[in-house]
Amino acid sequence: MSTVSTERTAIAAARAVAMTKVYGEGETRVTALDSITTGFDRGHFSAIMGPSGSGKSTLMHCLAGLDSITSGSAFIGDIEINRLDDKALTRLRREHVGFVFQSFNLIPTLTALENITLPMDIAGRKADREWLDTVIDTVGLRDRLGHKPTELSGGQQQRVACARALASKPSIIFADEPTGNLDSRSGAEVLGLLRRSVTEMGQTIVMVTHDPAAASYADRVVFLSDGRVVDELRDPTQSIVFERMAKLETIGEVL
Amino acid sequence: MLRATMRNLFAHKVRLLLTGLSVVIGIGFLAGTLVFTDTLKSTFNDLVGRTSKNLSVVVRAQSDFGTTDIGSNTDRKLVPESLVAQVKSVDGVANAVGSIEGSNLLVTQDGRPVKPKSPGPPTLAVSWTPSNFGTLEFVAGHGPTGPGQVAVDKSAADNYDLRVGDPVTVQTQGEPMKANIVGIVTVGGSSNLAGAVLSVFDPQTAQRVTGKPGYFNQIDVEAAKGLSQQALADRVAKTLPSGYEAVTGKAVQKEQTDSINKALGFFNIFLLIFAGVALFVGLFIILNTFTMLVAQRTRELALLRAIGASRKQVLTSVLSESFVVGVIASTVGLGLGLLVAVGVRGLLAAFGVSMPTGSLIVKSHTVIAAYIVGVLVTVIAAAAPALRASRIPPVAAMRDGVALPERSLRVRAIVGGVVTAIGAALIAGSIRGSSGGAAARVGIGIALVMIGVWVMSALLSRPVVRFIGAPLVRMFGTSGRLARSNAIRNPRRTASTAAALMIGLALVSMLSVLATSTKSSIAAVVNKNLGADYVLTSDSFQGFSPDVATKARQTPGVTAVGETRVGAAHLNGKRVMLVAVSDNIGQVIKVDMKSGSLDALKSNELLVSKSKADSNHWRVGDSVAVEYPTGGKTQLRVGGVFDDNDLLGNGGADYLVSLPTYEQNYNTQLDAIVYVLSQPDQRVATANALVDSLKTYPQVKIQSQADYKDSISKQIDQFVGLIFGLLALALLIAVLGIVNTLALSVYERTREIGLLRAIGMSRRQLRRMVRLESVIIAVFGAVLGLALGALFGWAVVSTSGGQLNRVVFPVAQFIGYVIGAGVIGVLAALFPAWRASRRPVLAAIATE
């Protein structure tokens, strides 16, 4: 047990230890995360799944330092983020975390290229030119760099968001339903892109999704229900994920 | 529908507050002005009533010179002492007392002139007898009964620590006179008379002090019991020699209240202009707020349309929201107005105007005006956004992020361009013409250019903001770049936010140009035309005894002394200011004769400035009908035409007469300005000798040419300072506008801000971004305002004619204004930036 856990610590890009998140007080008290302990490996593409209300988004928000936790600990690498103040959290996000959100991912007043380099600009760092070129070519948007977000399709916008996350070489990228607003073809493009960045560039990605097809791109799927980790799957296929989800949702209904 | 409107309104209290605040301030000032002037009117009218309680009839010289001009009563032809006994003997007269008043000055033992606390109110000498009409009440000592006795008002006694028994010097029209204080008085219950300093003498002494021995200004008559004022007036009138009249006390009271009301009316209008500017600026703020609110509520309004609300209902909904805002803001503004009135009263007290503490007068017209103006301004401002709201298609409810169709800016470009061009053409066409018509055309031109530029300002915002933002981007990197792009994101919004500041600063900078230009012109005029080495003036507007000139003449080293006196007269039926000058005026002021000669003064002829000679079509040798306040009517021959001269009479005299002419026709002989020429090689010695010989006249300032220029500059600065103080109101509203726009923008951009925070922007950077956006908007408004102000200032100076036509731009001040605008921007952003930095990061991810 102890060996496993130290091994985990050594390689986990992010992990939760007895992490609990409670919303509200008294009558309206809701336990969103119920003492979750889990980790996400470096260089892996992980997916978090679960029926709505299972706490999957909350888990991601807490792990990424976007939301506070009630008890337990959240780590990014070796850093226990729940002990950090806003300043330190901001610096942590700047240096170690990338984000891709479901919608409203880009700043409308900036061009695609400006959006991609924005995190570096905010941090006052110079972009690594060579790496930036690699990223831009990977997302395939070289001819769209000067365009404003409103001049891009939904899929293109999301690819710009991926490029922005990748460009600063974060320790971990959190993706929150990145294909939720896209048609299936654009969705597949974005997922392929995320997959390649893990395989080819060694990036670490944690993605929240409710779409079994999206989850099938991941190396590992963690299933959540009522704020607890109820299942786990390595090298998932779409049908197995679909099956497990169906089971979870039925349980949810029965309960 | 109405219920939905009200719910929506009260659900957003902060928004309501911000929107309403600009109206509140404007209405507060409006109501405050009205309440204050109504209170002043009532106080003064009350005072007039109380001070003439027992006055039944007044006997005085006839004059068809305007009686509503304040002070003209003392300028009337005098009444001989002998008439008092005659009036007294008329059947039905219980008492008749001659009274006289004029200006004088008390000087304390230690040489301090007893002056009002602020310049403006006069220092008056009045006569008193034991059978006086209850006007004055002695709170200490007794009334003056002979030469060497004087009573002063309580304010003056308090301010100068004067007590019964103290010796003072009384300045008269002749030699100064020694006296002792024998009493301290209040006037109708007030410790002074509207800020004036009173010194009270027995009739004979008062006649001596005011230089009218044997004469009175008027005879105050009290009727026997049971006799009406009119009946007595008729009886008395029958006994009077021709040229005199008997007027009822009521009629005199009415004349006095009329003249007070007329003066207060001007004061009222002066203040209301600034309330108007504030409300006009507020209009933009409300327009902007409602436009943003409608944009934010697009989906909500579309939903209402989708479930069956008609266009008209949506329109009514937004309009009634603005109506309610208007009503609430007017109510609060009215309350604020009362505070303003109390504040102004306190301010006046600090300036030495003592008023009986009565309650504030809130007349119905104040309440009505506050509500009508407040509601109208709000509803008019909300009309355009409401119309836009009613055009939202129901389908907008289903779509995400549907923006209202933005009309192209082309219409604005064309309309704004045309209006600006017409305005500019009007201005350009009137430059260098100085007739009244030109001034009016320039005024219209200025208004048109202002409107035109405002219409176009949305268009101008892109290039100007890009330019202003450039150094900020260089200095602050990403925060600066984001701030700049946010500022040009919605050109209309930026433009109308900046418009408020633009209008305020256009007025401020126009005034600055006028002030610096005037100062520079005057300095040039003084350098060119002032021959005198020393200028003697008094620091109040009142003149001083000709004895000063006499003493100056006797001072060693003085080679020439020129005197000037000022008085009103009618020339060919038109009221003008006559300036009387000694016939050696050419020695101390360079007067450039176009035709005729200065020597015409020696034969008591009239000299006219070139511009007035032209507009009246007068030439040398023409005869002009003149009428003096004392009733004298004669013909004056035009003896010469001189080039317009701004030095004569301190700011431009157009009609010059000789001193003998003045002496014959005016009761009061006081010099306004005395010019002294020294032997060239003994200037310093002469100045010292002057100080010595004028020791008894501490109120007379001895100024060298440089001092004189400085003191004129100071006067101009004081006046401009006052107007700036009043314009500060408009600037305050402009700041509120920026706060409002930023707060709503921050609210609109919640998700964007969340995203920025998520990808690593610190709270500090975020605050800086909002702050810089605010600075950019403020500086944009300032730059437009300064450009307009500079243009307007130039236009006004160029058309003002006379010698004040040097245009000087106060560059340092302009730079100061831009920096000030930046500071305003930073201050305005404090609250919105703080709000922005407190928005949760998660907001970006939460999908509504």
Contacts between the chains, C-beta under 8 A, distances in Angstrom:
chain1	res1	chain2	res2	distance
A	57	B	845	7.7
A	61	B	842	6.2
A	61	B	845	7.2
A	66	B	758	6.4
A	66	B	841	5.1
A	66	B	842	5.3
A	66	B	845	7.1
A	67	B	842	5.9
A	86	B	763	6.4
A	87	B	762	6.6
A	87	B	763	7.8
A	90	B	757	7.3
A	90	B	760	6.2
A	90	B	761	7.2
A	90	B	762	4.5
A	90	B	763	7.3
A	91	B	760	7.7
A	91	B	762	7.8
A	93	B	758	6.6
A	93	B	759	6.9
A	93	B	760	4.8
A	94	B	759	7.7
A	94	B	760	3.1
A	95	B	760	7.7
A	97	B	760	8.0
A	98	B	759	7.7
A	99	B	755	8.0
A	99	B	758	5.1
A	99	B	759	6.0
A	101	B	755	7.2
A	101	B	758	7.8
A	101	B	844	6.4
A	101	B	845	5.2
A	102	B	845	7.4
A	102	B	847	5.9
A	103	B	847	5.9
A	104	B	751	4.8
A	104	B	752	7.2
A	104	B	755	6.5
A	104	B	844	6.4
A	105	B	755	7.0
A	106	B	755	8.0
A	107	B	482	7.2
A	107	B	752	6.1
A	107	B	755	7.0
A	107	B	756	7.1
A	108	B	489	7.9
A	108	B	752	7.4
A	109	B	482	7.1
A	109	B	485	3.7
A	109	B	486	6.4
A	109	B	489	5.7
A	110	B	481	8.0
A	110	B	482	7.7
A	110	B	485	6.9
A	114	B	481	7.9
A	118	B	478	7.1
A	118	B	756	8.0
A	118	B	759	6.5
A	119	B	759	4.7
A	119	B	760	5.2
A	121	B	477	6.5
A	121	B	478	4.1
A	121	B	481	7.8
A	122	B	478	5.2
A	122	B	756	7.4
A	122	B	759	7.0
A	122	B	760	5.2
A	122	B	761	4.9
A	122	B	765	6.4
A	123	B	760	5.9
A	124	B	477	6.6
A	124	B	478	8.0
A	164	B	759	7.2
A	176	B	845	5.6
A	180	B	847	8.0
